[in-house]
Amino acid sequence: MVEQRVLRFAPLVLCLSLGWYFWRLGAPTGWGMIDLKVYWSLAPNLLTDQLYTIDMPFTADFPLPFTYPPFAAVVFLPLSWLPWVAARIVWQVLSLVCLWWLVRTALTLVAARSGQRFDATWSRRALLWTALALWCEPVRKTLDFGQINLVLIAGTFAAVVATRQLVAGFGVGVAAGLKLTPAISVLYFLVTRRFKAAAWTAVGFASTVAIGFAASASDSWRYWFELLGAADRVGPVGSAINQSLRGALSRTLGYDVGMSWPWLLAVLVSAVLTAFALRASVRAGDVLATVVAVQVFGLLLSPISWSHHWVWVIPLVLWAVHGARRSWPVLAVAAAWVVVTGADLITYLIDQQPTIWEIPRPWPLAALGWCYPLLGLLTLAVMPPALRTARTEPVATPPTTSKVEPSVP
């Protein structure tokens, strides 16, 4: 079998891919990792109640602020005690391990649903897909920027599919306390009737807020009651790197649409498509499809979804290739994802814009700037037909996910 022959070389392919990646990066002293530098350099300001007062004047575009909740600064404090070079190495290694874990968890769910044991063949598939995923634009940008995405998504994913209600809910709550976007995972608990997990999410999130207030009451008060929701503080809404519905609509219409009627209409369409996708995936007992649908909806809904936030494309493609029962519309959408993310279209679009702040642009660039949101909508649209013939046990209690129940990073 051709696949078996290819899989024999999976460890070698992964080593070559990692070697090429680090050769491209050069020595650790030259790794930019600008977002990691924000975490590393600004987190200690929490101890002086200046977490959201002092920015990092590192780029010509704008001073970079600390944009996450105070609990995130508490988590990053130990990393800030390391020398900058050591912090970069630790974060790269941790992110790569989380990439492998993300792939492995997704394939474990696919194997479990098909009644297969996660054997050596599946392990080699995980290695091969990890090697390929390394060159996916969201993954590569995450590693280059030193972003938190891989760590956060691996932890969120592991928590969501955990069978124990406390582990699942509390883990998602802690993840949301680090960065608000994982909170969309509560929708997964609601549609799968895991109401105890949803309740534990609230407990976990409240715990992170309490820890933040204990560390710095003034910074916590400012974040939760002054800065929360200020999308313009995070960065340019209309830049090509913002691949949310709001970003795509703003580039098309030439101004920041905010929460006006075009955005509300797009959200309504997304919500309807998501509802049909979730209904089909829950009936089919497909855990991975349900998780993917929820996370894609969250990325579309968020005012800011940088292209590197779309790391959920990895489990999406894995589901399409290994778990969607050879549905050709799903495979076509997955192939489009591979082409768009592999070709690094976002970098091209960024190079074509005069500045990150200019919203209006020629219509071809505005159209190309819909690449991630449009593919996200198409993904939700093609999921129900692929899932209608695959109804098994309820998705709320996946029978074998205990094998992938780690603690949240």
Backbone torsions as a table, in degrees:
resi	resn	phi	psi	omega
1	MET	NA	136.7	-175.3
2	VAL	-62.1	-42.9	-177.4
3	GLU	-60.9	-42.1	-179.2
4	GLN	-62.2	-37.7	178.5
5	ARG	-66.6	-40.9	178.7
6	VAL	-65.6	-42.2	-176.9
7	LEU	-65.2	-23.1	177.1
8	ARG	-59.6	-29.9	-177.3
9	PHE	-97.7	9.0	-177.2
10	ALA	-57.0	-46.6	178.3
11	PRO	-61.1	-38.7	179.1
12	LEU	-66.2	-42.0	179.1
13	VAL	-61.5	-41.4	178.6
14	LEU	-64.0	-43.6	179.3
15	CYS	-63.0	-42.2	179.1
16	LEU	-65.7	-39.6	-179.8
17	SER	-65.7	-43.7	177.5
18	LEU	-65.2	-41.9	179.4
19	GLY	-61.6	-44.3	178.8
20	TRP	-64.4	-39.6	-179.5
21	TYR	-62.6	-48.4	-178.4
22	PHE	-72.4	-28.8	173.8
23	TRP	-64.9	-39.9	178.0
24	ARG	-64.7	-37.9	-179.6
25	LEU	-69.3	-33.2	-175.5
26	GLY	86.6	-157.6	-178.6
27	ALA	-71.4	149.9	179.2
28	PRO	-54.4	-28.6	179.4
29	THR	-66.5	-18.6	-179.0
30	GLY	-100.7	-1.7	179.0
31	TRP	-68.5	125.1	-178.5
32	GLY	-67.8	-64.7	176.7
33	MET	47.3	55.1	-173.0
34	ILE	-60.9	-39.8	-179.8
35	ASP	-68.5	-38.6	176.0
36	LEU	-61.6	-36.3	179.6
37	LYS	-64.7	-32.5	175.0
38	VAL	-63.2	-49.1	179.4
39	TYR	-60.6	-46.7	-173.2
40	TRP	-67.5	-42.0	-173.2
41	SER	-88.1	-29.5	-173.7
42	LEU	-97.9	-21.2	-178.9
43	ALA	-55.3	-40.6	179.6
44	PRO	-61.4	-17.6	178.5
45	ASN	-65.5	-16.2	175.1
46	LEU	-60.3	-32.5	-177.0
47	LEU	-72.0	-16.1	178.9
48	THR	-115.8	16.2	179.3
49	ASP	59.2	34.7	-179.7
50	GLN	-127.6	27.7	-175.4
51	LEU	-60.5	-38.7	-177.6
52	TYR	-106.9	14.0	178.6
53	THR	-102.2	-38.8	-176.9
54	ILE	-98.5	124.3	175.6
55	ASP	-102.1	168.8	178.2
56	MET	-104.2	104.3	-178.2
57	PRO	-77.7	76.7	-171.0
58	PHE	-107.0	-26.4	-176.8
59	THR	-121.8	164.4	178.8
60	ALA	-77.6	-16.8	-175.9
61	ASP	-73.2	-54.6	177.5
62	PHE	-169.7	151.3	177.1
63	PRO	-62.8	136.6	-176.1
64	LEU	-90.3	121.7	179.3
65	PRO	-93.0	169.2	170.1
66	PHE	-84.9	116.9	-170.1
67	THR	-106.6	-3.9	-176.1
68	TYR	-94.0	167.3	177.5
69	PRO	-61.6	160.0	-179.8
70	PRO	-56.8	-31.8	178.5
71	PHE	-58.7	-34.8	178.2
72	ALA	-62.4	-38.3	178.0
73	ALA	-64.9	-37.0	176.9
74	VAL	-61.0	-43.5	-178.8
75	VAL	-66.2	-36.2	-176.6
76	PHE	-83.1	-9.7	-178.8
77	LEU	-56.0	-47.7	179.1
78	PRO	-58.9	-35.0	178.5
79	LEU	-66.2	-33.4	-178.9
80	SER	-70.6	-15.3	178.0
81	TRP	-79.1	-15.3	179.1
82	LEU	-81.5	153.0	169.5
83	PRO	-59.1	152.0	-174.1
84	TRP	-57.8	-41.8	179.6
85	VAL	-63.8	-44.0	179.8
86	ALA	-64.1	-40.1	179.1
87	ALA	-61.4	-39.8	179.5
88	ARG	-65.6	-42.4	-179.4
89	ILE	-65.1	-46.5	179.8
90	VAL	-58.5	-43.8	-176.1
91	TRP	-69.7	-38.2	176.9
92	GLN	-62.9	-46.4	-179.2
93	VAL	-62.8	-46.0	179.8
94	LEU	-60.7	-42.8	-179.4
95	SER	-64.6	-40.0	179.4
96	LEU	-67.2	-39.4	175.8
97	VAL	-62.3	-40.6	179.3
98	CYS	-67.4	-32.9	175.1
99	LEU	-62.8	-47.5	177.0
100	TRP	-60.5	-41.3	-178.8
101	TRP	-65.1	-39.2	177.8
102	LEU	-61.1	-46.0	178.5
103	VAL	-63.6	-46.2	-177.6
104	ARG	-63.2	-41.8	179.9
105	THR	-63.3	-43.6	179.2
106	ALA	-62.2	-44.2	-179.4
107	LEU	-70.2	-31.2	175.7
108	THR	-62.4	-41.1	178.1
109	LEU	-65.5	-40.3	178.3
110	VAL	-63.4	-45.1	-179.7
111	ALA	-64.0	-42.7	-178.6
112	ALA	-63.5	-40.9	-178.4
113	ARG	-66.9	-32.0	178.9
114	SER	-86.9	5.0	177.4
115	GLY	76.8	19.1	-178.9
116	GLN	-101.1	152.9	174.2
117	ARG	-84.6	141.4	179.3
118	PHE	-76.8	89.4	-173.4
119	ASP	-99.8	-163.6	-177.6
120	ALA	-63.4	-33.5	178.9
121	THR	-63.3	-45.5	178.6
122	TRP	-66.1	-35.8	178.2
123	SER	-63.4	-40.6	178.5
124	ARG	-69.0	-35.8	174.5
125	ARG	-60.3	-40.0	179.0
126	ALA	-62.7	-41.3	178.5
127	LEU	-64.7	-43.0	-178.2
128	LEU	-66.3	-44.7	179.6
129	TRP	-67.2	-32.4	175.5
130	THR	-63.5	-41.7	178.1
131	ALA	-61.7	-41.5	-179.9
132	LEU	-72.5	-39.7	-178.0
133	ALA	-64.1	-23.9	-179.2
134	LEU	-59.2	-24.5	-177.0
135	TRP	-102.9	6.1	172.9
136	CYS	-72.6	134.1	-174.1
137	GLU	-53.1	-47.5	178.5
138	PRO	-59.1	-39.1	-179.9
139	VAL	-69.9	-46.8	-177.4
140	ARG	-64.1	-40.3	177.5
141	LYS	-66.7	-37.4	177.1
142	THR	-59.4	-45.4	179.8
143	LEU	-69.3	-41.8	-179.0
144	ASP	-64.9	-40.2	-179.5
145	PHE	-80.6	-15.7	-173.5
146	GLY	71.3	34.6	-177.3
147	GLN	-73.0	165.0	-178.0
148	ILE	-88.8	-4.5	-167.9
149	ASN	-54.4	-50.9	-175.6
150	LEU	-63.3	-41.9	178.4
151	VAL	-64.0	-46.3	-176.7
152	LEU	-67.1	-44.1	-176.9
153	ILE	-70.3	-39.1	177.3
154	ALA	-61.8	-43.1	178.2
155	GLY	-66.5	-43.2	179.2
156	THR	-62.9	-44.8	-179.6
157	PHE	-61.3	-46.6	-179.9
158	ALA	-62.3	-38.4	179.3
159	ALA	-68.3	-45.7	-175.8
160	VAL	-58.4	-42.7	-174.9
161	VAL	-89.8	0.8	177.2
162	ALA	-64.5	143.6	-176.8
163	THR	-80.1	-29.1	-180.0
164	ARG	-77.0	127.7	-175.9
165	GLN	-60.7	-41.8	-178.0
166	LEU	-65.1	-46.5	-179.6
167	VAL	-62.0	-45.7	-178.5
168	ALA	-62.2	-53.9	-175.8
169	GLY	-69.0	-47.2	-178.2
170	PHE	-64.7	-37.7	178.7
171	GLY	-62.3	-43.8	177.7
172	VAL	-65.5	-38.3	178.2
173	GLY	-62.0	-41.9	177.4
174	VAL	-65.9	-41.2	178.0
175	ALA	-61.3	-41.4	178.2
176	ALA	-67.9	-26.9	176.0
177	GLY	-71.9	-25.2	175.1
178	LEU	-76.8	-44.6	180.0
179	LYS	-152.6	133.2	-166.5
180	LEU	-64.9	-26.1	-172.0
181	THR	-57.8	-33.9	178.6
182	PRO	-63.9	-10.6	-179.8
183	ALA	-61.2	-22.6	178.0
184	ILE	-61.1	-20.2	-178.5
185	SER	-64.8	-18.0	175.4
186	VAL	-59.0	-31.8	177.7
187	LEU	-58.8	-36.7	177.1
188	TYR	-60.9	-45.4	179.7
189	PHE	-62.8	-37.4	-177.7
190	LEU	-70.2	-45.1	-177.0
191	VAL	-72.2	-23.1	177.7
192	THR	-98.4	8.7	175.9
193	ARG	61.1	32.2	174.5
194	ARG	-95.4	68.3	-171.9
195	PHE	-69.4	-30.6	176.1
196	LYS	-65.1	-39.9	177.5
197	ALA	-63.4	-39.7	177.9
198	ALA	-62.6	-40.0	178.2
199	ALA	-65.5	-41.2	177.8
200	TRP	-66.4	-26.8	174.5
201	THR	-61.8	-43.5	177.9
202	ALA	-62.0	-39.3	179.1
203	VAL	-65.4	-46.1	179.6
204	GLY	-62.1	-43.3	179.8
205	PHE	-65.3	-44.0	178.9
206	ALA	-61.0	-34.8	178.5
207	SER	-63.8	-40.0	179.3
208	THR	-68.2	-36.4	177.4
209	VAL	-64.9	-41.7	179.0
210	ALA	-63.3	-41.6	178.4
211	ILE	-63.4	-39.7	177.7
212	GLY	-62.1	-43.9	178.2
213	PHE	-65.2	-36.5	178.0
214	ALA	-65.8	-34.6	-179.8
215	ALA	-76.2	-41.2	179.4
216	SER	-159.1	102.0	-178.8
217	ALA	-65.6	-39.9	-176.8
218	SER	-68.6	-43.2	177.7
219	ASP	-65.1	-39.4	179.6
220	SER	-65.1	-44.3	178.9
221	TRP	-60.6	-43.4	-178.6
222	ARG	-65.0	-41.4	-178.5
223	TYR	-65.7	-51.4	-172.1
224	TRP	-75.8	-24.4	-175.0
225	PHE	-117.1	-3.7	178.4
226	GLU	-127.5	-45.6	-170.9
227	LEU	-93.2	-21.5	-176.0
228	LEU	-61.9	127.1	179.2
229	GLY	93.4	-4.5	179.3
230	ALA	-83.1	84.2	-174.9
231	ALA	-63.6	-32.4	-178.1
232	ASP	-67.7	-19.4	177.5
233	ARG	-72.7	-30.0	-178.7
234	VAL	-71.9	-36.2	-178.5
235	GLY	162.2	-173.8	-176.5
236	PRO	-73.3	116.6	-177.7
237	VAL	-62.7	-37.8	-174.7
238	GLY	-87.4	-2.1	-179.5
239	SER	-64.7	150.1	-178.1
240	ALA	-61.3	-21.8	-178.8
241	ILE	-75.4	-16.3	176.0
242	ASN	-85.6	103.2	-174.2
243	GLN	-104.7	39.8	172.5
244	SER	-94.9	171.4	175.1
245	LEU	-59.7	-41.7	-179.8
246	ARG	-62.3	-41.4	178.8
247	GLY	-65.4	-45.4	-179.0
248	ALA	-65.8	-43.1	178.7
249	LEU	-64.7	-39.1	-179.8
250	SER	-63.7	-42.8	179.1
251	ARG	-66.4	-32.7	-179.7
252	THR	-73.2	-42.4	-175.9
253	LEU	-90.2	-14.9	174.7
254	GLY	90.6	8.4	177.8
255	TYR	-154.8	161.0	179.4
256	ASP	-69.7	112.1	-175.5
257	VAL	-73.9	-15.5	-179.3
258	GLY	55.9	-130.2	177.6
259	MET	-112.0	34.1	-179.2
260	SER	-76.8	-176.8	-172.0
261	TRP	-60.5	-35.4	178.0
262	PRO	-61.2	-40.7	179.5
263	TRP	-67.9	-43.0	179.5
264	LEU	-61.5	-39.3	178.3
265	LEU	-65.4	-43.5	179.0
266	ALA	-63.7	-39.6	177.8
267	VAL	-65.0	-39.7	178.6
268	LEU	-61.1	-45.1	177.6
269	VAL	-60.9	-44.2	179.2
270	SER	-62.2	-41.5	-178.9
271	ALA	-65.0	-40.2	178.7
272	VAL	-64.8	-46.6	178.4
273	LEU	-61.9	-40.4	178.7
274	THR	-64.0	-41.1	-179.5
275	ALA	-60.9	-44.8	178.2
276	PHE	-65.3	-40.3	179.7
277	ALA	-64.7	-42.8	-179.4
278	LEU	-68.2	-39.7	178.2
279	ARG	-60.1	-44.2	-179.6
280	ALA	-68.0	-41.9	-176.7
281	SER	-70.0	-36.8	178.0
282	VAL	-67.6	-43.4	178.2
283	ARG	-63.2	-35.2	-179.2
284	ALA	-79.8	-10.3	-177.8
285	GLY	70.6	28.3	-176.5
286	ASP	-97.9	100.3	-176.9
287	VAL	-63.8	-47.1	-176.0
288	LEU	-63.2	-43.3	178.8
289	ALA	-62.1	-38.3	179.8
290	THR	-65.4	-45.3	179.0
291	VAL	-61.8	-45.4	-179.1
292	VAL	-61.0	-44.7	-179.5
293	ALA	-60.8	-43.7	179.5
294	VAL	-62.5	-45.3	-175.6
295	GLN	-71.4	-36.2	176.3
296	VAL	-63.8	-41.6	176.6
297	PHE	-60.4	-41.8	178.1
298	GLY	-62.3	-39.8	178.8
299	LEU	-66.9	-38.2	177.6
300	LEU	-67.8	-39.1	-174.4
301	LEU	-73.6	-35.2	-174.9
302	SER	-61.1	141.2	177.1
303	PRO	-64.8	-32.9	177.9
304	ILE	-124.5	114.0	172.0
305	SER	-128.7	87.7	177.8
306	TRP	-57.5	153.4	-177.9
307	SER	-56.4	-32.8	-179.8
308	HIS	-76.3	-7.3	172.4
309	HIS	-75.0	-16.6	-175.8
310	TRP	-83.6	34.6	175.6
311	VAL	-63.6	-19.4	177.0
312	TRP	-62.7	-10.0	173.9
313	VAL	-59.6	-30.9	-178.1
314	ILE	-61.9	-58.2	176.9
315	PRO	-63.8	-27.1	176.6
316	LEU	-61.1	-49.8	-179.5
317	VAL	-66.0	-38.3	178.7
318	LEU	-62.9	-40.1	175.9
319	TRP	-63.6	-43.7	-178.0
320	ALA	-62.7	-39.9	-175.4
321	VAL	-80.4	-42.0	-172.4
322	HIS	-108.2	-18.9	-171.8
323	GLY	-120.6	-2.3	-173.5
324	ALA	-99.9	16.4	174.9
325	ARG	53.8	45.3	173.8
326	ARG	55.6	43.0	174.7
327	SER	-79.6	116.7	-174.2
328	TRP	-66.6	-37.9	174.6
329	PRO	-60.0	-40.2	178.7
330	VAL	-65.7	-43.4	179.0
331	LEU	-64.1	-35.1	178.5
332	ALA	-65.7	-43.1	177.7
333	VAL	-65.2	-40.6	178.1
334	ALA	-62.9	-40.4	177.7
335	ALA	-62.9	-39.1	176.8
336	ALA	-63.3	-39.8	176.0
337	TRP	-60.5	-44.7	-178.7
338	VAL	-61.8	-43.5	-179.0
339	VAL	-65.6	-47.8	-176.4
340	VAL	-65.5	-46.4	-178.7
341	THR	-75.2	-33.3	178.7
342	GLY	-72.1	-32.9	179.8
343	ALA	-80.5	-8.2	178.4
344	ASP	58.4	50.8	-179.3
345	LEU	-61.3	-33.4	-176.7
346	ILE	-63.4	-41.0	178.6
347	THR	-60.7	-41.2	176.9
348	TYR	-59.9	-45.2	-178.9
349	LEU	-65.3	-37.1	177.6
350	ILE	-64.0	-41.2	179.9
351	ASP	-65.2	-27.2	-176.4
352	GLN	-83.8	-17.1	-178.7
353	GLN	-85.2	137.8	-177.9
354	PRO	-58.1	-47.0	175.6
355	THR	-143.5	165.2	178.0
356	ILE	-71.5	-15.0	-175.4
357	TRP	-93.2	-16.5	-176.7
358	GLU	-81.1	121.8	-176.7
359	ILE	-88.6	-51.5	-180.0
360	PRO	-62.5	145.7	179.5
361	ARG	-159.8	162.2	178.7
362	PRO	-56.1	147.6	-173.4
363	TRP	-59.9	-34.4	178.0
364	PRO	-61.8	-38.9	178.9
365	LEU	-70.5	-38.4	177.6
366	ALA	-63.1	-39.2	179.1
367	ALA	-66.9	-45.1	178.0
368	LEU	-63.8	-28.0	179.5
369	GLY	-69.2	-4.4	175.4
370	TRP	-90.4	4.1	-167.9
371	CYS	-54.4	-51.6	-178.5
372	TYR	-71.8	-49.5	178.8
373	PRO	-58.9	-41.8	-179.3
374	LEU	-64.3	-44.7	177.8
375	LEU	-65.6	-33.0	175.2
376	GLY	-62.4	-44.6	177.9
377	LEU	-64.8	-41.4	178.1
378	LEU	-64.2	-37.2	177.5
379	THR	-59.1	-47.8	179.3
380	LEU	-63.1	-36.2	-177.0
381	ALA	-69.6	-35.8	-175.4
382	VAL	-89.2	-7.7	-177.7
383	MET	-68.8	-45.9	-176.2
384	PRO	-57.7	-46.5	179.1
385	PRO	-60.4	-33.8	-178.8
386	ALA	-73.7	-19.0	-174.4
387	LEU	-103.9	-12.3	-173.8
388	ARG	-62.6	-31.9	-177.4
389	THR	-93.7	11.5	-174.0
390	ALA	-125.3	56.9	-178.0
391	ARG	-94.9	120.4	179.2
392	THR	-129.1	-138.8	-178.0
393	GLU	-71.8	158.3	179.4
394	PRO	-58.4	144.4	-176.3
395	VAL	-76.4	-13.8	-171.9
396	ALA	-64.4	-28.7	-178.0
397	THR	-129.0	75.3	179.7
398	PRO	-57.8	128.1	-168.4
399	PRO	-69.5	-24.8	-172.8
400	THR	-122.3	10.0	-176.7
401	THR	-73.4	-5.7	175.8
402	SER	-62.4	-19.9	177.8
403	LYS	-69.6	-18.2	-177.6
404	VAL	-121.0	39.4	-178.6
405	GLU	-104.1	77.5	178.6
406	PRO	-87.6	171.9	168.8
407	SER	-76.8	152.5	-178.6
408	VAL	-74.0	132.0	178.5
409	PRO	-60.9	NA	NA
